[in-house]
Amino acid sequence: MYLLTACLIVLALTALVASRRARRLPRTHRGRFAAIWPVVCSGICALGLLAIWRAQGVQDVEPSLLTCLLMLVVAFNAGWFIGVMGEWSWQ
């Protein structure tokens, strides 16, 4: 339950930060890439976590530390995407 609460907090805070950041960036190709850049970095981290999780090959019932970290990275990605796309659609 604490993990889901943490994921919702991460999602809300990153959506807020992303919308404020997207508001200040120019509408050029370079500005849009600057808005999406944190999602690209966390996506690379998520792929690394998936590779480690796959290499472990452990089939536990309870969530492992890697699963928890992966959920937080996905929440970060979703929040950033919602914030940036929400701000771009309003303008």
N, CA, C and O of each residue as an XYZ file, in Angstrom:
364
protein
N       0.811     -1.187      0.000
C       0.000      0.000      0.000
C       0.862      1.262      0.000
O       0.525      2.257     -0.642
N       1.980      1.207      0.730
C       2.868      2.359      0.760
C       3.507      2.604     -0.593
O       3.745      3.748     -0.979
N       3.784      1.524     -1.313
C       4.392      1.676     -2.631
C       3.433      2.352     -3.603
O       3.853      3.204     -4.385
N       2.168      1.992     -3.569
C       1.202      2.629     -4.450
C       1.014      4.103     -4.096
O       0.854      4.942     -4.982
N       1.032      4.411     -2.820
C       0.950      5.807     -2.392
C       2.160      6.589     -2.878
O       2.031      7.722     -3.342
N       3.328      5.986     -2.771
C       4.552      6.643     -3.251
C       4.496      6.848     -4.762
O       4.925      7.889     -5.262
N       3.974      5.870     -5.488
C       3.864      6.006     -6.948
C       2.893      7.119     -7.323
O       3.147      7.863     -8.271
N       1.795      7.245     -6.601
C       0.844      8.322     -6.886
C       1.438      9.692     -6.560
O       1.182     10.660     -7.277
N       2.217      9.783     -5.502
C       2.872     11.047     -5.168
C       3.888     11.411     -6.235
O       3.949     12.564     -6.661
N       4.684     10.447     -6.672
C       5.667     10.694     -7.729
C       4.965     11.115     -9.012
O       5.422     12.038     -9.686
N       3.877     10.466     -9.356
C       3.134     10.802    -10.565
C       2.605     12.231    -10.499
O       2.734     12.978    -11.469
N       2.020     12.617     -9.389
C       1.453     13.965     -9.260
C       2.536     15.040     -9.272
O       2.384     16.064     -9.938
N       3.622     14.816     -8.544
C       4.678     15.830     -8.483
C       5.391     15.998     -9.823
O       5.702     17.122    -10.217
N       5.649     14.908    -10.518
C       6.320     15.041    -11.815
C       5.389     15.657    -12.855
O       5.859     16.369    -13.742
N       4.100     15.407    -12.773
C       3.171     16.071    -13.697
C       3.168     17.578    -13.458
O       3.127     18.358    -14.410
N       3.210     17.988    -12.202
C       3.244     19.406    -11.871
C       4.531     20.060    -12.355
O       4.493     21.128    -12.967
N       5.660     19.434    -12.089
C       6.955     19.986    -12.507
C       7.059     20.017    -14.024
O       7.571     20.987    -14.583
N       6.588     18.981    -14.699
C       6.690     18.934    -16.150
C       5.817     19.986    -16.812
O       6.219     20.585    -17.810
N       4.630     20.217    -16.271
C       3.774     21.238    -16.884
C       4.362     22.626    -16.694
O       4.279     23.460    -17.595
N       4.954     22.885    -15.538
C       5.586     24.192    -15.331
C       6.820     24.360    -16.208
O       7.088     25.453    -16.708
N       7.561     23.291    -16.391
C       8.758     23.375    -17.231
C       8.385     23.523    -18.701
O       9.032     24.280    -19.425
N       7.359     22.818    -19.151
C       6.949     22.894    -20.555
C       6.383     24.270    -20.885
O       6.449     24.702    -22.036
N       5.837     24.951    -19.911
C       5.294     26.289    -20.131
C       6.396     27.272    -20.486
O       6.166     28.206    -21.255
N       7.599     27.077    -19.935
C       8.698     28.018    -20.136
C       9.537     27.717    -21.372
O      10.302     28.573    -21.815
N       9.411     26.523    -21.934
C      10.256     26.150    -23.069
C       9.682     26.681    -24.378
O       8.467     26.830    -24.510
N      10.559     26.970    -25.354
C      10.063     27.434    -26.650
C       9.358     26.313    -27.407
O       9.493     25.139    -27.061
N       8.619     26.677    -28.423
C       7.838     25.716    -29.216
C       8.629     25.115    -30.377
O       8.039     24.528    -31.283
N       9.917     25.248    -30.363
C      10.741     24.683    -31.431
C      11.018     23.205    -31.166
O      10.657     22.658    -30.124
N      11.670     22.582    -32.142
C      12.034     21.175    -31.994
C      12.980     20.985    -30.810
O      12.863     20.009    -30.069
N      13.903     21.907    -30.635
C      14.858     21.818    -29.520
C      14.150     21.958    -28.173
O      14.518     21.281    -27.213
N      13.148     22.820    -28.089
C      12.397     22.984    -26.850
C      11.583     21.748    -26.504
O      11.483     21.380    -25.334
N      11.006     21.109    -27.502
C      10.239     19.894    -27.244
C      11.143     18.746    -26.823
O      10.773     17.938    -25.972
N      12.327     18.676    -27.417
C      13.272     17.646    -26.997
C      13.737     17.887    -25.574
O      13.939     16.934    -24.821
N      13.911     19.146    -25.191
C      14.308     19.469    -23.821
C      13.216     19.093    -22.827
O      13.510     18.732    -21.687
N      11.959     19.175    -23.251
C      10.863     18.800    -22.363
C      10.773     17.285    -22.181
O      10.390     16.811    -21.112
N      11.119     16.539    -23.200
C      10.997     15.079    -23.165
C      12.278     14.415    -22.642
O      12.253     13.227    -22.319
N      13.372     15.132    -22.551
C      14.663     14.548    -22.187
C      14.654     13.789    -20.857
O      15.244     12.710    -20.806
N      14.029     14.270    -19.779
C      14.010     13.483    -18.533
C      13.308     12.133    -18.686
O      13.697     11.159    -18.042
N      12.288     12.068    -19.526
C      11.598     10.799    -19.755
C      12.505      9.822    -20.497
O      12.476      8.621    -20.230
N      13.300     10.327    -21.414
C      14.234      9.460    -22.134
C      15.260      8.868    -21.167
O      15.567      7.678    -21.231
N      15.784      9.705    -20.274
C      16.767      9.216    -19.293
C      16.160      8.177    -18.352
O      16.781      7.151    -18.073
N      14.957      8.440    -17.867
C      14.343      7.462    -16.962
C      13.905      6.209    -17.711
O      13.849      5.129    -17.123
N      13.598      6.336    -18.988
C      13.298      5.153    -19.797
C      14.517      4.253    -19.952
O      14.401      3.028    -19.930
N      15.677      4.865    -20.107
C      16.921      4.084    -20.181
C      17.171      3.377    -18.852
O      17.595      2.222    -18.826
N      16.907      4.075    -17.753
C      17.041      3.442    -16.429
C      16.055      2.292    -16.267
O      16.392      1.256    -15.694
N      14.831      2.474    -16.773
C      13.829      1.411    -16.687
C      14.255      0.196    -17.492
O      14.061     -0.936    -17.050
N      14.831      0.410    -18.664
C      15.312     -0.719    -19.460
C      16.447     -1.451    -18.747
O      16.529     -2.678    -18.803
N      17.319     -0.701    -18.078
C      18.379     -1.332    -17.297
C      17.827     -2.148    -16.142
O      18.302     -3.251    -15.871
N      16.815     -1.604    -15.455
C      16.185     -2.359    -14.370
C      15.484     -3.613    -14.890
O      15.526     -4.663    -14.247
N      14.846     -3.504    -16.044
C      14.206     -4.685    -16.643
C      15.235     -5.749    -17.004
O      14.991     -6.943    -16.825
N      16.389     -5.314    -17.513
C      17.438     -6.273    -17.865
C      17.968     -6.984    -16.622
O      18.197     -8.193    -16.648
N      18.162     -6.245    -15.545
C      18.623     -6.859    -14.291
C      17.564     -7.814    -13.751
O      17.887     -8.915    -13.306
N      16.295     -7.392    -13.791
C      15.193     -8.222    -13.297
C      15.076     -9.504    -14.106
O      14.817    -10.573    -13.555
N      15.267     -9.393    -15.411
C      15.187    -10.566    -16.288
C      16.374    -11.507    -16.061
O      16.229    -12.728    -16.129
N      17.537    -10.931    -15.793
C      18.729    -11.755    -15.577
C      18.671    -12.511    -14.253
O      19.274    -13.576    -14.119
N      17.945    -11.963    -13.269
C      17.843    -12.654    -11.991
C      17.055    -13.948    -12.121
O      17.436    -14.971    -11.553
N      15.970    -13.906    -12.858
C      15.169    -15.104    -13.080
C      14.451    -15.623    -11.853
O      14.086    -16.798    -11.812
N      14.238    -14.792    -10.860
C      13.575    -15.214     -9.632
C      12.076    -14.980     -9.782
O      11.657    -13.908    -10.219
N      11.280    -15.959     -9.428
C       9.834    -15.858     -9.521
C       9.233    -15.786     -8.116
O       8.624    -16.748     -7.647
N       9.404    -14.658     -7.456
C       8.866    -14.471     -6.113
C       7.428    -13.966     -6.187
O       7.025    -13.323     -7.156
N       6.675    -14.271     -5.150
C       5.299    -13.791     -5.076
C       5.274    -12.324     -4.651
O       4.512    -11.535     -5.209
N       6.094    -11.952     -3.675
C       6.113    -10.574     -3.211
C       6.991     -9.733     -4.139
O       7.903    -10.254     -4.781
N       6.712     -8.437     -4.205
C       7.512     -7.588     -5.094
C       8.940     -7.420     -4.571
O       9.164     -7.233     -3.375
N       9.868     -7.487     -5.467
C      11.266     -7.305     -5.088
C      11.617     -5.826     -5.134
O      10.789     -4.994     -5.504
N      12.826     -5.510     -4.765
C      13.282     -4.127     -4.788
C      13.305     -3.598     -6.218
O      12.951     -2.442     -6.452
N      13.712     -4.419     -7.169
C      13.743     -3.981     -8.558
C      12.343     -3.693     -9.083
O      12.148     -2.756     -9.856
N      11.374     -4.492     -8.668
C       9.992     -4.245     -9.092
C       9.497     -2.920     -8.531
O       8.821     -2.161     -9.225
N       9.828     -2.647     -7.296
C       9.428     -1.379     -6.681
C      10.089     -0.195     -7.391
O       9.432      0.808     -7.667
N      11.367     -0.307     -7.681
C      12.059      0.761     -8.396
C      11.489      0.952     -9.792
O      11.351      2.081    -10.264
N      11.161     -0.147    -10.447
C      10.586     -0.064    -11.783
C       9.218      0.619    -11.745
O       8.891      1.402    -12.636
N       8.430      0.330    -10.731
C       7.133      0.997    -10.597
C       7.305      2.497    -10.377
O       6.529      3.287    -10.915
N       8.297      2.900     -9.602
C       8.542      4.324     -9.390
C       9.027      5.008    -10.667
O       8.650      6.148    -10.935
N       9.853      4.331    -11.453
C      10.310      4.896    -12.726
C       9.147      5.035    -13.700
O       9.048      6.038    -14.407
N       8.280      4.053    -13.743
C       7.109      4.131    -14.617
C       6.180      5.253    -14.163
O       5.607      5.951    -15.000
N       6.023      5.436    -12.870
C       5.206      6.540    -12.363
C       5.826      7.885    -12.739
O       5.109      8.829    -13.070
N       7.151      7.974    -12.689
C       7.837      9.196    -13.108
C       7.588      9.462    -14.583
O       7.272     10.587    -14.970
N       7.731      8.422    -15.411
C       7.499      8.581    -16.850
C       6.068      9.019    -17.135
O       5.844      9.930    -17.932
N       5.115      8.384    -16.498
C       3.710      8.721    -16.739
C       3.404     10.143    -16.286
O       2.706     10.875    -16.988
N       3.910     10.541    -15.137
C       3.678     11.897    -14.659
C       4.287     12.944    -15.560
O       3.671     13.973    -15.838
N       5.497     12.684    -16.017
C       6.154     13.643    -16.901
C       5.405     13.743    -18.226
O       5.215     14.840    -18.751
N       4.983     12.617    -18.760
C       4.245     12.612    -20.018
C       2.919     13.351    -19.870
O       2.559     14.150    -20.735
N       2.197     13.099    -18.797
C       0.911     13.765    -18.566
C       1.112     15.272    -18.415
O       0.338     16.059    -18.961
N       2.129     15.669    -17.688
C       2.387     17.093    -17.482
C       2.759     17.820    -18.755
O       2.245     18.906    -19.024
N       3.652     17.230    -19.548
C       4.097     17.885    -20.783
C       2.973     17.917    -21.804
O       2.724     18.956    -22.416
N       2.300     16.812    -21.995
C       1.228     16.787    -22.991
C       0.037     17.636    -22.545
O      -0.632     18.248    -23.377
N      -0.225     17.676    -21.266
C      -1.301     18.515    -20.773
C      -1.022     19.996    -20.988
O      -1.919     20.758    -21.349
N       0.212     20.396    -20.769
C       0.564     21.802    -20.970
C       0.568     22.158    -22.451
O       0.125     23.245    -22.822
N       1.059     21.268    -23.300
C       1.080     21.561    -24.736
C      -0.329     21.623    -25.309
O      -0.584     22.392    -26.236
N      -1.248     20.823    -24.771
C      -2.604     20.858    -25.307
C      -3.348     22.119    -24.865
O      -4.253     22.574    -25.564
N      -2.980     22.689    -23.718
C      -3.646     23.897    -23.259
C      -3.203     25.120    -24.030
O      -3.957     26.089    -24.123
N      -1.994     25.106    -24.590
C      -1.507     26.303    -25.279
C      -1.724     26.223    -26.743
O      -1.370     27.151    -27.470
